[in-house]
Amino acid sequence: MTYAIRAEGLEKRFGETRALDGVSLTAQAGTVLGVLGPNGAGKTTMTRILATLIEPTAGTAEVGGFDVVRDAHKVRQLIGLTGQYAGVDEMLTGTENLILIGRLLGIPRRAARARAAELLERFQLTEAAERAAKTYSGGMRRRLDLAASLVGDPQILFLDEPTTGLDPRSRNGLWDIVRGLTDTGVTVLLTTQYLEEADQLADDIVVVDRGQVIAHGTSDTLKSQVGGQVLEVRPVEESDGGTVAAIVGELAETDPEVRDGLISAPITDPQLMPAVVRRLDDAGVAVGELSLRKSSLDEVFFALTGHHTDDIDAEADRLAQSADKESASA
């Protein structure tokens, strides 16, 4: 089978820090591959390697059938990239930004202007086309960023946490745009911290932690690994937390998590909830909150790794700074 993206045993070290440790993944053409993980997991480092911005320390990767090291110039002709933060020139207008990128790609001026107008209309930015990008809202800037990555009509698009900092409405709008891209045959690699985002967009998901792939599969497959749903109970009296945890743990047949007075556990059977209520009532425990919800990234991640996504955020800044230095010197 021919893949639009293929990586095998990717490693990347920044000094003594191992940002990637044997990452392997594949993405079929015309699909969305979601790369899910917390800050510092190695998602951006992996994206930069696949986009030919930095070279791997070890391992191989192909994009569009071309090696990202030996055939970097060919890979660049096939791809578009949108990073976590706005990459457009804030002093230029929307039109000027897109024309500039078109000209840098070697597109004739008239064709670049036509392509800019087409993309601005497609991303609902026509009315703001002649305004400086610095006047755009966060959602508008992200749409302009995405439009910029499509000027060259790429076959493969890398979206590195594209909805970071967006409000729910802007995020949903960007999701619609991504869905439209795959309808035209574009392959998308989407890195994200949000299970919901991967759930909405990805055909297949790779979970990354501390530079390693720890799980892969569809969204439903990943959710099933943590029970699919999460039961949450908060007793009125904090002193009853131990009793609640014992009851929930016994019935759910797992060790519940206790955080800030909230006891939670993954479950597979929704009928467990009334059983918990009866046991708590028999124990004389007054309940302040009781809910059953879908698993979040944190539950999936915790079930797979034993720690939470926010436990390693500090490492993210150090890795990002190291990667930025290498990109600048490349």
C-alpha positions in Angstrom: 0.0 0.0 0.0 1.2 3.5 -0.9 0.9 6.1 1.9 0.8 9.8 1.6 2.8 10.0 4.9 5.0 7.3 6.3 7.5 7.4 9.2 9.5 4.6 10.6 11.6 4.7 13.8 11.9 8.5 13.9 14.2 9.8 16.6 15.2 13.4 17.4 17.6 14.5 20.1 18.3 18.1 21.2 21.5 17.7 23.2 20.6 15.3 26.1 16.9 15.6 25.4 15.2 12.9 23.3 12.2 14.6 21.8 11.3 11.7 19.6 12.0 8.1 20.4 11.2 5.7 17.6 8.0 7.2 16.2 6.3 5.2 13.4 3.1 6.1 11.7 1.3 6.1 8.3 -1.5 8.1 6.7 -3.4 7.1 3.6 -4.1 9.7 0.9 -7.2 11.8 1.3 -7.6 11.1 5.0 -7.0 12.9 8.3 -4.4 11.5 10.7 -4.8 12.9 14.1 -1.7 13.0 16.3 -2.9 13.3 19.8 -0.8 14.2 22.9 -0.1 16.9 25.5 2.3 19.7 25.2 5.9 18.4 25.1 4.9 15.0 23.7 6.9 15.6 20.5 4.0 16.4 18.1 5.6 19.7 16.8 9.0 18.1 16.5 7.6 15.3 14.4 5.7 17.8 12.2 8.8 19.8 11.6 10.7 16.7 10.5 7.9 15.7 8.1 7.7 19.3 6.8 11.5 19.2 6.2 12.2 22.0 8.6 14.6 19.9 10.7 16.2 16.6 10.1 15.7 13.5 12.2 18.6 12.1 14.3 17.6 8.6 13.2 14.8 6.8 11.3 13.2 7.6 8.0 10.1 9.4 6.7 8.5 9.8 3.3 5.9 12.4 2.3 4.2 11.9 -1.0 6.6 9.1 -1.7 9.7 11.3 -1.3 12.3 11.0 1.5 12.1 14.1 3.8 16.0 14.3 3.9 17.2 13.2 0.5 14.3 14.7 -1.5 13.4 17.7 0.8 12.9 20.1 -2.2 10.3 17.7 -3.7 8.5 17.2 -0.5 8.2 21.0 -0.1 6.4 21.2 -3.5 3.7 18.9 -2.2 3.0 20.2 1.3 1.4 23.1 3.2 2.0 23.9 6.8 0.0 25.8 9.4 1.7 26.2 12.9 0.3 26.8 16.3 0.6 30.6 16.0 -0.3 33.0 13.2 2.5 33.1 10.6 1.2 35.9 8.5 2.6 39.4 8.3 0.4 41.5 10.5 1.2 44.8 8.6 0.1 43.4 5.3 -3.6 43.0 4.2 -5.1 39.6 3.7 -4.8 39.9 0.0 -1.2 41.1 0.2 -0.2 38.2 2.4 -1.6 35.6 0.0 -0.1 37.3 -3.1 3.3 37.5 -1.4 3.2 33.7 -0.6 2.1 33.0 -4.2 5.0 35.0 -5.6 7.5 33.3 -3.3 6.2 30.0 -4.7 6.9 31.2 -8.2 3.2 31.8 -9.2 2.9 34.6 -11.7 1.5 37.9 -10.3 -1.9 37.7 -12.0 -2.4 34.1 -11.1 -1.3 34.8 -7.5 -3.9 37.6 -7.2 -6.6 35.3 -8.6 -5.6 32.5 -6.2 -5.7 35.0 -3.3 -9.2 36.2 -4.2 -10.4 32.6 -4.5 -9.0 31.6 -1.1 -10.2 34.7 0.7 -13.7 34.0 -0.6 -13.5 30.3 0.4 -12.5 31.2 3.9 -15.1 34.0 4.3 -12.5 36.8 4.4 -13.4 38.8 1.4 -14.8 41.7 3.4 -11.6 41.9 5.3 -9.3 41.3 2.4 -8.0 44.9 2.2 -7.5 45.3 6.0 -4.2 44.7 7.7 -4.0 41.3 9.3 -3.3 42.9 12.7 -7.0 44.0 12.8 -8.2 40.5 12.4 -9.8 38.5 15.2 -8.1 35.3 16.4 -10.4 33.1 14.3 -9.9 35.3 11.2 -6.1 35.1 11.6 -6.3 31.3 11.8 -8.4 31.2 8.6 -5.9 33.4 6.9 -3.1 31.2 8.1 -4.8 28.2 6.7 -5.5 30.0 3.4 -1.8 30.9 3.2 -0.9 27.2 3.5 -3.2 26.4 0.6 -1.9 29.0 -1.9 0.3 26.4 -3.5 -2.5 23.9 -3.8 -0.8 21.2 -1.6 -1.5 17.5 -1.8 -0.6 17.1 1.9 -1.3 19.6 4.7 0.3 19.7 8.2 -1.9 21.4 10.8 0.0 21.8 14.0 -2.6 22.5 16.7 -4.5 24.9 14.4 -7.3 25.7 16.9 -5.0 26.7 19.8 -6.5 29.8 21.5 -9.7 29.8 19.4 -13.2 30.2 20.9 -15.7 27.3 20.2 -17.4 29.0 17.3 -14.1 29.7 15.5 -12.9 26.2 16.2 -16.0 24.7 14.8 -15.6 26.8 11.7 -12.1 25.6 11.2 -13.2 22.0 11.6 -15.7 22.5 8.7 -12.9 23.8 6.5 -10.7 20.8 7.3 -13.5 18.5 6.4 -13.9 20.3 3.1 -10.2 19.8 2.3 -10.3 16.0 2.6 -13.4 16.0 0.3 -11.1 17.3 -2.4 -8.5 14.6 -1.8 -6.0 16.5 0.4 -4.3 14.5 3.1 -4.2 16.2 6.5 -1.9 15.5 9.5 -3.5 17.2 12.4 -1.7 17.5 15.8 -3.9 18.3 18.7 -4.3 18.2 22.5 -8.1 17.8 22.2 -9.7 14.4 22.0 -12.9 16.1 20.7 -11.0 17.6 17.8 -9.5 14.3 16.8 -12.9 12.7 17.4 -14.6 15.1 15.0 -11.9 15.1 12.2 -9.5 12.2 12.3 -10.0 8.9 10.4 -7.2 7.4 12.5 -5.5 8.7 15.6 -1.9 8.2 16.9 -1.4 9.0 20.6 2.1 10.3 21.5 3.7 10.7 24.9 7.2 11.7 25.7 8.3 11.1 22.1 6.8 7.7 21.7 3.7 6.3 20.1 1.7 4.7 22.9 -1.5 3.9 21.1 -3.2 4.2 17.7 -6.6 3.5 16.3 -9.9 5.1 15.6 -11.5 7.4 18.2 -13.9 4.7 19.3 -11.1 2.3 19.8 -9.2 4.7 22.0 -12.3 5.5 24.0 -13.0 1.9 24.6 -9.6 1.5 26.2 -10.8 3.7 29.1 -14.4 2.4 29.2 -15.9 4.9 26.9 -17.6 6.9 29.7 -16.5 8.5 32.9 -18.5 8.5 36.2 -17.9 11.5 38.4 -19.0 11.9 42.0 -18.5 14.7 44.4 -19.7 14.2 48.0 -21.2 17.1 49.9 -18.8 16.4 52.7 -15.1 16.2 51.6 -14.5 13.7 54.5 -16.7 11.2 52.6 -14.3 11.1 49.7 -12.6 7.9 50.9 -16.0 6.1 51.2 -17.0 7.3 47.7 -13.7 6.2 46.2 -14.0 2.8 47.8 -17.6 2.2 46.5 -16.8 3.6 43.0 -13.6 1.5 42.8 -15.4 -1.7 43.9 -18.2 -1.4 41.4 -16.1 -0.1 38.5 -13.4 -2.6 39.2 -10.7 0.0 38.8 -8.7 2.5 40.9 -10.7 5.7 40.8 -9.0 9.1 40.5 -9.5 11.6 43.3 -8.8 15.3 42.3 -9.9 18.3 44.3 -12.7 16.4 46.0 -14.0 14.8 42.7 -13.9 11.1 42.4 -14.0 9.7 38.8 -13.6 6.4 37.1 -14.0 5.0 33.6 -16.9 2.6 33.2 -18.2 0.4 30.4 -21.8 -0.2 31.7 -24.0 2.9 32.2 -26.2 0.9 34.6 -23.4 1.1 37.1 -24.5 4.7 37.9 -27.7 3.7 39.7 -25.8 1.0 41.5 -23.4 3.6 42.8 -26.3 5.8 43.9 -27.8 3.0 45.9 -24.6 2.1 47.6 -23.9 5.7 48.5 -27.4 6.1 49.9 -27.0 2.9 52.0 -23.7 4.3 53.3 -25.4 7.6 54.2 -23.2 9.7 51.9 -24.8 12.9 50.6 -23.9 13.6 47.0 -23.3 17.1 45.7 -22.5 16.2 42.1 -23.1 13.1 40.0 -22.5 12.8 36.3 -21.7 10.4 33.5 -19.8 11.9 30.5 -17.7 10.8 27.6 -14.0 10.3 28.1 -11.8 13.2 27.6 -8.2 13.3 26.4 -7.0 13.4 30.0 -8.8 10.1 30.8 -7.5 8.4 27.7 -4.0 9.7 28.3 -4.1 8.8 32.0 -5.3 5.3 31.3 -2.5 4.8 28.8 0.3 6.5 30.7 -0.6 6.9 34.4 -0.1 10.6 34.4 -2.1 13.7 33.2 -1.5 15.9 30.2 -0.7 18.9 32.4 2.0 17.0 34.4 4.6 17.6 31.6 3.7 21.0 30.2 7.0 22.5 31.6 9.0 20.1 29.4 7.2 21.5 26.3 8.8 25.0 26.6 12.3 23.5 26.8 11.7 21.3 23.8 10.2 24.1 21.7 13.1 26.4 22.4 15.6 23.7 21.4 13.6 23.0 18.2 13.4 26.7 17.4 17.2 27.1 17.7 17.8 24.2 15.3 15.2 25.4 12.8 16.9 28.8 12.8 20.3 27.4 12.2 19.2 24.9 9.5 
